[in-house]
Amino acid sequence: MIELSSLPALFPILLISGTLLVVLTGLRYSSMAQPIATLTAFFTALTSLYALLGVANAEPVRYAFGGWAPPIGIEFVLDGVSGFFLLVINSVATLVLFHSAGLRNQILGTKQTAYYALSLLLLLGLNGMVLTGDLFNLYVFLEISSLASYGLISIGSRQAPYAAFRYLIIGTVGGTFYLLGVGFLYAVTGTLNMADIAGLIPEISATTPVITALILIITGVGIKAALFPMYGWLPEAYTHANAISSALIAPIGTKVAAYILVRIGLFVFGAENVDRVIPASQTIAILAGVGILFGSLMAISQRNLKRMLAFSSVSQIGYIVMGIALMNPFGFAGALFHVLNHAIMKSALFLVSATIEQEEGHSDLTRFDDTYRKKYPYTMAVFTIAAISMIGLPPLAGFFSKWMLALGTLEAGSWFLFVVILSSSLLNAVYFFRILERVYLKKSGQKDPSDARFQESPWVMRAPALVLAIALMAFGFANAPILEMIQLWFPVQ
C-alpha cells in the first residue's frame, strides 16, 4: 500500500508511464493504444478515490519533489478540494476512453496511437494543475493540457483544424495573461509557492501590482474556462471536434480552469482580499450570470445537437463560476457539486451524441423523430435522465447543485442571480424538452415507430453512458453527505 505522503507524486508517474507505453506499443500494435490508455486512466481514477478518502477530512498532504522544500523546490498539494477534482476528472475520462473502443476504428483510423497518447497528456496536464502548489508550475501544466487539447480537437470534421487553430490563438492569449499575472505576483512577493503567497497577501493586497496580477490571472483563467464574454473558442471547438474528443474535453477541460479560480481566488488571495480594492467577485458573478442566460438562449436557437450542447456548456460554466464568485459556503458547495454533476451530465449527453452521429450519420435535431425511442431505447433513456438533471428537476443530482447555488445567491443578497438561476432552468427545459418531444411524442407525417428496428450501439458504448445515468440518480439521493463534505472544505468557516 502506497503511503499517503507519497501519493501526489504517483499521478504524474502513472500518466507519463501510460503515455510512453501507448507510444512504444502503438508503434507496432496500434490497436493496443485504446486499452492501455483506458487502463491508465482507470488506475489513475482508483488512485484519486484512494487519495480523496485519505484527505477528505484530514490535513493536506504536501510532497516536495527532489527533497527541495518550497519556495526553492516545487511541491504538490493534496487536500479535499484537489482530491475531489482529481476523482471527477479521471473517472469521467476513464468512461469516455472505454466508450471510444466502439468508435476508434471509424473515427481515428491510423491515428489511434497519437490520439490516445495525447489523451493521456491531456490528463497529465489537468492532474498537474490540480495538484501543483506552485503558480509557475501550474502554467506549465496548463500549456501541456492546452497543447494536447489542440491536437485532440483538430481530428474531426473539415472545420476541426480551423477550430483548433482558433482555440490555439485564444488559448495562448489566455495563458499569456495568466503568466503576466504570475510575474507581477513574483515581483512583489519573491516566491511562486501558493502557500507562501497566501501568507503575504493580507499585507499587500491593496497594492497596484497585486491588483494588476489578480485582474490578469482572472482574465487568463476566464478565457480558459470560457467565461462569458470570453467563450469564443468553445462552440466551434466542441462542435467540429470528433465525437470522442468532444466527450472527453467538454466535461473536464473547463472544470480545471474553475478549480484554478477556486484555488487562487479563495485559497491564495482569500475571500476577504479579493474585493479589498476592486469589486472582483461581484464583477465575475454578474458576468457568469449573463453567460448563463446567453448560453441558454443560444442553445435554444441551435439545430445541431453538439453545437447545442456546446452553448449549453457556456451556460453551465457560468453556474460554477458564479458559485465560486459568491464566496460563501452555499455558493462554494453548489459550485463544486455542479462540477461533479455537470461533468457527468455533459459526458453522458456527448456520448449520446456520439452514438446518434455514428448510427444515423448526423446530429441534426430537426431530423430526430419518434423512431429513435425504439431504435435506441437505452441511449435515449440516458439522454432523458441527463437532460432532466441539466434542467434541475428532483430527485436527480442537478437539482441539488442548483438549489445550493440559489441559496448562495440569497445569502449574498443577489436577487438578480437568483432570478438568473430560475430563468435559466426554464430555458434549459425549452431546448431539452423539444428533443424529448420529438423522440417520445408522435407527430403527423413522422415515420411509424413500429417499423423501426432495434439498432443500439454495442455494449462497450452503452455501458459507460448507463453508468453515468445511474450516477446522476445515485448522487441525487446521496446529495446530503456529499454537500456536507464539500462545505467542510470552504476556506473561511
Secondary structure as the mmCIF struct_conf table of DSSP 4:
data_model
#
loop_
_struct_conf.conf_type_id
_struct_conf.id
_struct_conf.beg_label_comp_id
_struct_conf.beg_label_asym_id
_struct_conf.beg_label_seq_id
_struct_conf.end_label_comp_id
_struct_conf.end_label_asym_id
_struct_conf.end_label_seq_id
HELX_RH_3T_P HELX_RH_3T_P1 LEU A 4 SER A 6
HELX_RH_AL_P HELX_RH_AL_P1 LEU A 7 GLY A 26
TURN_TY1_P TURN_TY1_P1 LEU A 27 ARG A 28
HELX_RH_3T_P HELX_RH_3T_P2 SER A 30 MET A 32
HELX_RH_AL_P HELX_RH_AL_P2 ALA A 33 VAL A 55
TURN_TY1_P TURN_TY1_P2 ALA A 56 ASN A 57
BEND BEND1 ALA A 58 ALA A 58
HELX_LH_PP_P HELX_LH_PP_P1 GLU A 59 PRO A 60
STRN STRN1 VAL A 61 ALA A 64
HELX_RH_3T_P HELX_RH_3T_P3 PHE A 65 GLY A 67
TURN_TY1_P TURN_TY1_P3 PRO A 70 ILE A 72
BEND BEND2 GLY A 73 GLY A 73
STRN STRN2 GLU A 75 LEU A 78
HELX_RH_AL_P HELX_RH_AL_P3 GLY A 80 HIS A 99
HELX_RH_3T_P HELX_RH_3T_P4 SER A 100 GLY A 102
TURN_TY1_P TURN_TY1_P4 LEU A 103 LEU A 103
HELX_RH_AL_P HELX_RH_AL_P4 ARG A 104 ILE A 107
TURN_TY1_P TURN_TY1_P5 LEU A 108 LEU A 108
HELX_RH_3T_P HELX_RH_3T_P5 GLY A 109 LYS A 111
HELX_RH_AL_P HELX_RH_AL_P5 GLN A 112 LEU A 131
STRN STRN3 THR A 132 THR A 132
STRN STRN4 ASP A 134 ASP A 134
HELX_RH_AL_P HELX_RH_AL_P6 LEU A 135 SER A 154
BEND BEND3 ILE A 155 ILE A 155
STRN STRN5 GLY A 156 GLY A 156
BEND BEND4 SER A 157 SER A 157
TURN_TY1_P TURN_TY1_P6 ARG A 158 GLN A 159
HELX_RH_AL_P HELX_RH_AL_P7 ALA A 160 THR A 189
BEND BEND5 GLY A 190 GLY A 190
STRN STRN6 ASN A 193 ASN A 193
HELX_RH_AL_P HELX_RH_AL_P8 MET A 194 ILE A 204
TURN_TY1_P TURN_TY1_P7 SER A 205 ALA A 206
BEND BEND6 THR A 207 THR A 207
HELX_RH_AL_P HELX_RH_AL_P9 THR A 208 ALA A 225
TURN_TY1_P TURN_TY1_P8 ALA A 226 ALA A 226
TURN_TY1_P TURN_TY1_P9 PHE A 228 PRO A 229
BEND BEND7 MET A 230 MET A 230
TURN_TY1_P TURN_TY1_P10 GLY A 232 TRP A 233
HELX_RH_AL_P HELX_RH_AL_P10 LEU A 234 HIS A 240
STRN STRN7 ALA A 241 ALA A 241
HELX_RH_AL_P HELX_RH_AL_P11 ALA A 243 LEU A 261
HELX_RH_PI_P HELX_RH_PI_P1 VAL A 262 PHE A 269
HELX_RH_AL_P HELX_RH_AL_P12 ALA A 271 VAL A 274
TURN_TY1_P TURN_TY1_P11 ASP A 275 ASP A 275
BEND BEND8 ARG A 276 ILE A 278
HELX_RH_AL_P HELX_RH_AL_P13 ALA A 280 ILE A 300
TURN_TY1_P TURN_TY1_P12 SER A 301 SER A 301
STRN STRN8 ASN A 304 ASN A 304
HELX_RH_AL_P HELX_RH_AL_P14 LEU A 305 LEU A 326
BEND BEND9 ASN A 328 ASN A 328
HELX_RH_AL_P HELX_RH_AL_P15 PRO A 329 GLU A 360
BEND BEND10 GLY A 361 GLY A 361
STRN STRN9 ASP A 364 ASP A 364
HELX_RH_3T_P HELX_RH_3T_P6 LEU A 365 ARG A 367
TURN_TY1_P TURN_TY1_P13 ASP A 370 THR A 371
HELX_RH_AL_P HELX_RH_AL_P16 TYR A 372 LYS A 375
BEND BEND11 TYR A 376 TYR A 376
HELX_RH_AL_P HELX_RH_AL_P17 PRO A 377 ILE A 391
TURN_TY1_P TURN_TY1_P14 GLY A 392 GLY A 392
TURN_TY1_P TURN_TY1_P15 PRO A 394 PRO A 395
BEND BEND12 LEU A 396 LEU A 396
HELX_RH_AL_P HELX_RH_AL_P18 ALA A 397 ALA A 412
TURN_TY1_P TURN_TY1_P16 GLY A 413 GLY A 413
HELX_RH_AL_P HELX_RH_AL_P19 TRP A 415 TYR A 440
BEND BEND13 LEU A 441 LEU A 441
TURN_TY1_P TURN_TY1_P17 SER A 444 GLY A 445
BEND BEND14 GLN A 446 GLN A 446
HELX_LH_PP_P HELX_LH_PP_P2 LYS A 447 ASP A 448
HELX_RH_3T_P HELX_RH_3T_P7 PRO A 449 ASP A 451
HELX_LH_PP_P HELX_LH_PP_P3 GLU A 456 PRO A 458
HELX_RH_AL_P HELX_RH_AL_P20 TRP A 459 PHE A 477
TURN_TY1_P TURN_TY1_P18 ALA A 478 ALA A 478
HELX_RH_AL_P HELX_RH_AL_P21 ASN A 479 GLN A 487
TURN_TY1_P TURN_TY1_P19 LEU A 488 TRP A 489
BEND BEND15 PRO A 491 PRO A 491
#
